[in-house]
Each structure stands twice: as C-alpha cells, then as structure tokens.
Amino acid sequence: MAGVNKADLVLSGGGVKGIALAGAVAALVEAGYGPQRISGTSAGALVGAVLAAAVQSGRQSAAQLEELAMNIDYRAFLDPGPIERVPVVGPAWGVLSGGGIYRGEALRDWVADRLADYGVTTFADLAIKDRNLPPEQRYRLVVTVADVTLRQLTRLPWDYERIYGLDPDEQSVADAVRASTAIPFFFQPATLTSAEGRTSTLVDGGLLSNFPIDSLDRTDGAQPRWPTFGVTLLPNLPADNAQVIPALRPLHLLGSPTLLEQVVTTILVGRDQAYLNQPRVSVRTIRIDTSEVGVLDFDLPERDKRLLYDKGQRAGEGFLATWDWADYLARFR
C-alpha cells in the first residue's frame, strides 16, 4: 500500500455501538492510514471482517465505512426460533434455557453477503504474504471467540489447526464472525466440529477478551514496524438490567433482577478499564463514549446511528491530533 501510513487495528466489542467503530476507522483512513491486519471481538469482528475484505480487494475508503455503518439494519438480525416466537414466554425460555433468544443466522448471512461483495468467502481469501509473521497468523483478519467447551479463548483463523485440526484456509469467515458475535443468552451459540469429531460450543469473544489490544503485538521483543491502534467503546452498566435483556422484564414481577441477569449484564458490558489505564495501552487507543445507546438497542433509529458514527469519527480525529509515533516508540519500545 504505497503512499499510506501502515497500521494494524484492534476493534472492541459493544453490540450495536459498533457503528461508532466504523466512524473512528474512517477518520484513520481519511488521515492516510492503511489498515494491514485487523483484530476484532464481537461487533469489532463484524466491522473488522468487512473492512478486511475491502482492504484485501483494494477498495477500502471512508465512504465505504460510512455506508456500512448507516445501512446496517440491526432489526433484521433478530431471528427467533419457533419456541422463542411465543410472546413473553418464548424469549424468557430462550434466555433461561441457555440457548439464546435469536438464532444468529440472519446476522451470519448478512456478513456473508457483505464479504461476497469483495470476493471473500473463506480465510484463504484473506491470506497475506508476510514472512515476519508466523505462518498461522498470515491473515488480514483475526477474530476472538470464547470456546466454552474447552474453556478457553480462541483466535480464528490462527487456532483452527492447532486446537481443532482444521485447515484455516477452508473455514468460513462469516462463520467465525457469527461465533464471535454470539452474545450469551441473546444469540444462540455457534458450534465447531474438530477434525477428530469433537464439537465445541462457541460464544461471544467478549466473554474472555472484549478488547484484545495486545493480539497483534510482536512477541519477539523487536520494535514494531508500524503502530497498532485500538478502538474501544466505553459503555456503562445501565441502572436497569432490563435494558440489557428486555425478555426478562416479566420476571421482575417476582422480585429484583436475578443473579443470571447481573452476570450476563457484566459479560455484555464488561469493563476493560484497568487494562485501558495502562499508559502503553491508553496512548494508542481511541476511546468513544457511547453511553447514550444501549448495547442491545437493535431498534436503533437513524439519528442514533448517525450520532454513533459521528462520535466515532470525532474521537478518531481527536486521537490523531495528539498521536506521535516517534514519541510512542521512545516511551514504550
């Protein structure tokens, strides 16, 4: 990518707030930064996958990111199964049974269609040639997933062969994004069957690492070739947990919010504040205040979409106004 400043990107989770991620990345692109590798969790995986496909095809632009953000119809992602369609009882059953209210297939199909526009289906389509990277990491995109069967964090496509015995080049990018966005109890978990026939249950990577800022850092102690910018959303826990899981509102007639609600709420908007306060992390992170919008506000009006996108773009511009690569290297490398 001649004529641009190279940078790697790490995009956090945050549900529908992910629209703001696109705005921040647009600010970076407009400033002349060309994304090389993208790491994402949940909403960051969704935005990152489309961005990676655009970069791979040489068609990334700020206008493309704005179009992506403003044309996502989150309501179309809400695809309940037969039982979950039953008013009141169905959604509550989806949560309490552990299966989830929505199937997640509509989201998966939307991602697959967007990727197909750029000629991307499997991770082979996102392979890059970079001898400075381990062979398993030579991909434009990596997404974070929580494997609750093996009780560990998984990075796809990096871990397909090591953990599951599968050829990463043959694996669907949309399936990986679907797994990373499987918010526990809201979307049904994804599954992955290993070469040995073992089936793993996969859920939202934010369960274990909502902002994997170090995922693209060098591990050999050498100086980085270019910066890795993080973009994170700063949600606050809502005063009313029913804002996070509306399907459980009828259960409040029986008393105060349940431990289940409290645990799920913490997972969905879990804070990375202690990590973000580390100077070496904070100085390279674009923080976006998205407190006006709920994590699962899938019925988002157009004005709120625009609000989120613009907030992300302004946060990116503000970050770049003070960013100094040479100073970062002097202080932390």
C-alpha positions in Angstrom: 0.0 0.0 0.0 2.3 2.7 -1.2 1.6 6.3 -0.2 -0.1 5.5 3.1 0.9 5.1 6.7 0.5 1.4 7.7 -1.3 0.5 10.9 -2.8 -2.6 12.5 -6.2 -2.2 14.1 -7.9 -3.8 17.2 -11.6 -3.3 17.4 -13.6 -3.9 20.6 -17.0 -5.5 21.2 -20.0 -3.4 22.1 -23.2 -4.7 20.4 -25.0 -2.1 18.2 -22.5 0.5 19.4 -20.1 -1.0 16.8 -21.4 1.7 14.4 -19.0 4.0 16.2 -16.1 1.8 15.4 -16.7 2.4 11.7 -16.6 6.2 12.3 -13.2 6.0 14.1 -11.7 3.8 11.4 -13.0 6.2 8.7 -11.1 9.0 10.5 -7.9 6.9 10.3 -8.4 6.1 6.6 -9.1 9.8 5.8 -5.9 10.7 7.6 -3.9 8.4 5.3 -3.6 5.2 7.3 -3.9 1.9 5.5 -5.1 -1.0 7.7 -2.8 -4.0 7.4 -4.2 -6.5 9.9 -7.4 -6.2 11.9 -8.3 -8.0 15.2 -11.8 -7.8 16.4 -14.2 -9.1 19.0 -18.0 -9.3 18.6 -19.1 -6.1 16.9 -15.4 -5.4 16.2 -15.2 -8.8 14.4 -18.2 -7.8 12.3 -16.9 -4.4 11.3 -13.3 -5.8 11.0 -14.3 -8.6 8.7 -16.0 -6.2 6.2 -13.0 -3.8 6.5 -10.5 -6.6 6.0 -12.4 -7.8 2.9 -12.4 -4.2 1.5 -8.7 -3.8 2.2 -7.9 -7.1 0.6 -9.7 -6.0 -2.6 -8.1 -2.6 -2.5 -11.4 -0.9 -2.2 -11.4 0.5 1.4 -12.5 4.1 1.9 -14.1 6.3 4.4 -17.2 6.4 2.3 -17.4 2.6 2.3 -17.2 2.6 6.1 -19.9 5.2 6.4 -22.2 3.2 4.0 -21.6 0.1 6.1 -22.4 1.9 9.4 -25.5 3.7 8.2 -27.0 0.7 6.3 -26.9 -2.0 8.9 -30.4 -3.0 9.8 -29.9 -4.5 13.2 -33.6 -5.4 13.5 -33.1 -7.9 10.6 -30.6 -9.8 12.9 -33.4 -10.7 15.3 -34.4 -14.1 14.1 -36.1 -16.1 16.9 -36.7 -19.8 16.6 -40.2 -21.4 16.8 -40.4 -21.5 20.6 -38.8 -18.1 21.1 -41.5 -16.6 18.9 -44.1 -17.2 21.6 -44.8 -13.8 23.3 -43.2 -13.3 26.7 -42.7 -17.0 27.5 -40.7 -17.7 24.4 -37.9 -15.1 24.8 -37.6 -15.8 28.5 -37.3 -19.5 27.8 -34.6 -18.8 25.3 -32.6 -17.0 27.9 -33.2 -19.3 30.9 -32.6 -22.5 28.8 -29.2 -21.1 27.9 -29.9 -21.5 24.2 -30.5 -17.8 23.4 -33.4 -15.9 22.0 -32.2 -15.4 18.5 -30.6 -18.0 16.1 -27.9 -15.6 14.8 -28.3 -17.0 11.2 -29.6 -13.7 9.8 -26.5 -11.9 11.1 -24.3 -14.6 9.7 -26.0 -14.4 6.3 -25.7 -10.6 6.3 -21.9 -10.8 6.9 -21.5 -13.5 4.2 -23.3 -11.3 1.7 -21.2 -8.2 2.5 -18.0 -10.3 2.2 -19.1 -11.8 -1.1 -19.3 -8.3 -2.5 -15.5 -8.2 -2.1 -14.9 -11.8 -3.3 -14.3 -13.2 0.2 -15.7 -16.4 1.5 -13.1 -18.4 3.4 -10.0 -17.3 5.2 -7.9 -18.2 2.2 -9.4 -15.1 0.6 -7.9 -13.0 3.4 -4.4 -14.6 3.4 -1.4 -12.2 3.2 2.2 -12.7 2.4 4.3 -11.5 5.3 7.4 -13.5 6.3 7.7 -11.5 9.5 4.7 -13.3 10.9 4.2 -16.9 12.0 2.5 -18.9 9.2 -0.7 -19.3 11.1 -1.0 -15.6 11.6 -0.6 -14.6 7.9 -4.2 -13.4 7.5 -5.8 -10.0 7.2 -8.3 -10.7 9.9 -8.4 -12.5 13.3 -11.5 -12.7 15.5 -11.7 -13.5 19.2 -14.1 -16.3 20.2 -14.8 -18.0 23.6 -14.8 -21.8 23.4 -16.9 -22.7 26.4 -16.5 -26.4 25.8 -12.7 -26.2 26.1 -13.0 -23.3 28.5 -10.5 -21.1 26.6 -10.1 -18.1 24.4 -9.7 -18.9 20.7 -8.4 -16.7 17.9 -9.7 -17.6 14.5 -8.2 -18.4 12.0 -5.0 -18.7 14.0 -6.2 -21.6 16.1 -8.1 -23.7 13.6 -5.3 -26.1 13.0 -3.6 -26.0 16.5 -6.8 -26.6 18.5 -9.3 -28.2 16.1 -7.1 -29.8 13.5 -8.8 -27.9 10.7 -7.3 -26.2 7.6 -7.8 -22.5 8.3 -7.9 -21.7 4.5 -11.1 -23.8 4.2 -13.0 -22.2 7.0 -15.8 -19.6 6.5 -15.1 -16.1 7.6 -18.8 -15.4 8.2 -19.0 -18.5 10.5 -16.1 -17.1 12.6 -17.7 -13.7 12.9 -21.1 -15.4 13.7 -19.3 -17.2 16.6 -17.6 -14.0 17.9 -20.9 -12.2 17.9 -22.9 -14.9 19.8 -23.8 -12.8 22.8 -24.6 -15.3 25.6 -28.3 -15.9 26.2 -29.2 -13.4 23.4 -27.9 -15.2 20.3 -27.7 -18.9 20.2 -24.1 -20.3 20.5 -22.2 -21.4 17.4 -20.7 -24.8 17.1 -17.4 -26.1 15.6 -16.6 -29.7 15.0 -12.9 -30.6 15.1 -11.1 -33.0 12.7 -11.5 -35.6 15.4 -15.2 -35.2 15.6 -15.3 -33.2 18.9 -17.9 -30.4 18.9 -17.2 -27.2 20.6 -19.7 -24.6 21.7 -18.5 -21.1 20.8 -19.8 -17.8 22.1 -19.1 -14.0 22.0 -15.3 -13.4 22.4 -16.1 -10.5 24.7 -16.7 -13.1 27.4 -12.9 -13.5 27.7 -11.4 -10.6 25.8 -13.6 -7.7 24.8 -10.7 -5.5 23.7 -7.7 -7.7 22.6 -5.3 -4.8 22.2 -2.2 -7.0 22.5 -3.4 -9.6 20.0 -1.3 -8.1 17.1 1.7 -7.0 19.2 5.1 -8.5 18.5 6.1 -11.2 20.9 9.9 -11.3 20.0 10.7 -8.1 21.7 11.6 -6.3 18.5 10.4 -2.8 17.6 7.1 -2.8 15.8 7.1 -1.9 12.1 4.1 0.3 12.4 1.6 1.2 15.1 -1.3 -0.9 16.4 -4.3 1.4 17.1 -7.1 0.2 19.4 -10.6 1.4 19.1 -12.8 0.8 22.1 -16.3 1.7 23.2 -17.0 2.9 26.7 -20.4 1.6 27.7 -21.5 2.0 31.3 -23.6 -0.6 33.1 -27.3 0.6 32.8 -29.1 1.4 36.0 -31.8 -1.1 35.0 -30.6 -4.5 33.9 -33.9 -4.9 31.9 -32.4 -2.6 29.4 -29.8 -5.3 28.6 -32.2 -8.3 28.4 -35.7 -7.0 27.8 -37.1 -10.5 27.5 -36.6 -11.0 31.3 -38.7 -8.0 32.2 -41.8 -10.2 33.1 -39.6 -12.0 35.7 -39.2 -8.7 37.6 -42.8 -9.2 38.8 -41.3 -11.9 41.0 -38.7 -9.7 42.6 -35.4 -7.9 41.9 -33.1 -8.8 39.0 -31.7 -12.3 39.1 -28.1 -13.3 39.5 -28.3 -14.5 35.9 -29.2 -11.0 34.7 -26.4 -9.5 36.7 -23.8 -11.9 35.4 -25.0 -11.6 31.8 -25.0 -7.8 32.1 -21.5 -7.8 33.3 -20.4 -10.0 30.4 -22.1 -7.9 27.8 -20.7 -4.6 29.0 -17.7 -5.9 30.9 -15.1 -3.2 31.5 -11.5 -3.2 30.3 -10.9 -0.1 32.4 -8.0 -1.4 34.4 -6.2 -2.6 31.2 -7.0 0.7 29.4 -5.4 2.7 32.2 -2.0 1.2 31.4 -0.1 4.1 29.7 1.2 1.9 26.9 -2.4 0.8 26.1 -4.1 4.1 26.7 -1.8 6.2 24.5 -2.6 4.1 21.4 -6.3 3.7 22.0 -9.2 5.7 20.5 -11.9 5.8 23.2 -15.5 6.5 22.2 -18.2 7.5 24.7 -21.3 5.6 23.6 -23.3 5.8 26.8 -26.4 7.2 25.1 -27.1 3.9 23.3 -27.7 0.5 24.8 -25.6 -2.5 23.9 -28.6 -4.4 22.6 -30.7 -1.5 21.3 -31.3 -3.3 18.0 -34.3 -1.0 17.2 -31.8 1.9 16.6 -33.3 5.0 14.8 -31.4 6.6 12.0 -30.5 9.6 14.1 -28.8 7.4 16.7 -26.9 5.6 14.0 -25.6 9.0 12.8 -24.8 10.0 16.4 -22.7 6.9 16.9 -20.9 7.2 13.6 -20.1 10.9 14.1 -18.9 10.3 17.7 -16.5 7.6 16.4 -15.2 9.9 13.7 -14.7 12.8 16.0 -12.9 10.5 18.6 -10.6 9.3 15.8 -9.8 12.8 14.7 -9.2 13.9 18.2 -6.8 11.0 18.8 -4.8 11.7 15.7 -4.4 15.3 16.7 -2.1 14.2 19.5 -0.7 10.9 18.2 3.1 10.8 17.8 4.6 7.5 16.6 8.2 8.6 17.3 7.2 9.6 20.9 5.4 6.3 21.4 8.5 4.3 20.4 10.7 6.4 22.6 8.5 5.9 25.6 7.4 2.3 25.3 9.7 0.5 22.9 
